[in-house]
């Protein structure tokens, strides 16, 4: 049997920027070189956000990053820092629905 049969290739295109805030509350961009959690989730059937099909960490070093994840079931949502462990002013955009092609 083909070991690749039934696998779902998921491309995650992520934009990330890192800032430091000074004592006056002003943001200043700093280089990004962080190990960030990446998640792919199945359908949300019970209000918990969907079963994790993949949780792993990857280095994010640029403003725009593409991560390829292979899962064995149909993914519904994916993103970076899915459990909001990092400080983020807008956590609602970390995980988004999968666009099928």
N, C-alpha and C positions, 0 to 999 in steps of 0.2 A: 504494500500500500504506500501511496505517496505521503511522506511525512509532512508535507506542506499543505495538504488538502484540508480545507475547513478553517485555515488560519486567516485572520483579519489583520491587514496591515493598516495601521493608523498613523497618519502624519499629524504632528502637533506643531503648528506655527505659533510661536509665542513671542510677544513683545514684552520686554522687561527693562526697566531703568532703576537705577539706585541713586538715592539722594541722601545727603546728610543735612541736618537742620542745625543752624547756629543758634546762639543764645537769644537772638532777636526773632527766631521763628522763620528765618529765611531758608529756603531750600537751595542746596548747591549740588549739582550732579557730580558723582564720583564713578570711577570705573567699576563695572560689574564683573566679578569673578567669584561666583557663589555656586555651591552645590545645592540645587533646588529640587524638591520633590516633584515628580511628574506622576499624574494619575490618569487612568482610563477606567471608565465606569460603565456598567451595564444599565439597562432600563431601570428607572425608579418606580418600582411597583408598590412600595410601602411607605413612601414619604421620607426615606432616609438618605436619598441622593443616589441610590443605585449601588449594587455590589461592586467592589473594586475588582477589576479584571487585571489591572497592573498597577503597582505602586513601586516606584524606584526613584533614584536620584540621578541627576545629570548636571554637568557643569554648564552654567549660563555665563557667557563671557562677552556677549554683544547685545545690542538693543533688539535684534531680531534673530531668533533661533528656531531651527526646525529639528524636531526629535521624532524618530520613527520607533513605534512600539508595535509588537506583534502579539495579538491575543487570540484565544481559541473560541471566543464567543462574540456575538455582535455588540460592538460598543455603542453607547448612546451619548456619552459626554466625555470630555477630556480637557486637561489643562495642567498648569503648573501651580505649585503650592496649593493643592486642593483643600487642605485642612487649615489654611491661613495661619501657618506657624510663623511666617515672616511679617514684619510690620508693613502694612499696606493701607493706603488711604481709600482704596476702592476694591474690596475683596469680592464683589459681585461678579467681576469679569475674569476671575481666575480659572473657572471651569465653565465651558460652553458646550452647547449641543454639537454633535458630530455632523458635518456636512457630507453627504454621500455623493460620490462621483462615479 
